[in-house]
Amino acid sequence: MLKPLNPLLHSELRLAIVSILIGVECADFVYIRTQTGATSGNLSVQIDKLQKAGYIAVEKGFNGKMPRTTCTITSVGRRAFEEYVETLKEYIGV
């Protein structure tokens, strides 16, 4: 029997966010929005869900006078992503 896919990561946008963060030290909100094509509102909601799950850390600050939100994947998020990928591999028989 196949194990179930992580429902938090099985969302297209949340998976895209974590996939971006897995390959970088950190990424700001504008970069993630540009890469995913998400609206600011939807992206904000999905980032909040990932943060509440402990998958990402969010730091809010300023770049000069402009607000800046930076996201970083946590060890919990990295582990969840790796497990998600392994489960997908089991599904496709790799």
JOWO-V573454 format. One record per residue. N is the residue number from 1. SS is DSSP state (H for helix, E for strand, - for the rest). PSI is psi in whole degrees, -180 to 180 (999 if undefined). Layout:
n;ss;psi
N;SS;PSI
N;SS;PSI
This chain:
n;ss;psi
1;-;135
2;-;142
3;-;152
4;-;150
5;-;145
6;-;114
7;-;-28
8;-;-37
9;-;-11
10;-;-4
11;-;134
12;H;-47
13;H;-42
14;H;-39
15;H;-40
16;H;-42
17;H;-51
18;H;-38
19;H;-38
20;H;-48
21;H;-25
22;H;-27
23;-;3
24;-;162
25;-;-42
26;-;165
27;E;143
28;E;164
29;H;-44
30;H;-43
31;H;-47
32;H;-42
33;H;-44
34;H;-45
35;H;-35
36;H;-22
37;-;14
38;-;157
39;-;157
40;H;-43
41;H;-48
42;H;-43
43;H;-43
44;H;-44
45;H;-44
46;H;-37
47;H;-41
48;H;-42
49;H;-43
50;H;-37
51;H;-45
52;H;-31
53;-;-10
54;-;12
55;-;-29
56;E;156
57;E;139
58;E;130
59;E;127
60;E;136
61;E;-157
62;E;146
63;E;94
64;-;-123
65;-;-2
66;E;133
67;E;148
68;E;128
69;E;125
70;E;136
71;E;142
72;E;138
73;E;143
74;-;172
75;H;-34
76;H;-44
77;H;-40
78;H;-44
79;H;-42
80;H;-41
81;H;-45
82;H;-41
83;H;-39
84;H;-46
85;H;-43
86;H;-40
87;H;-42
88;H;-40
89;H;-39
90;H;-40
91;H;-40
92;H;0
93;-;30
94;-;999
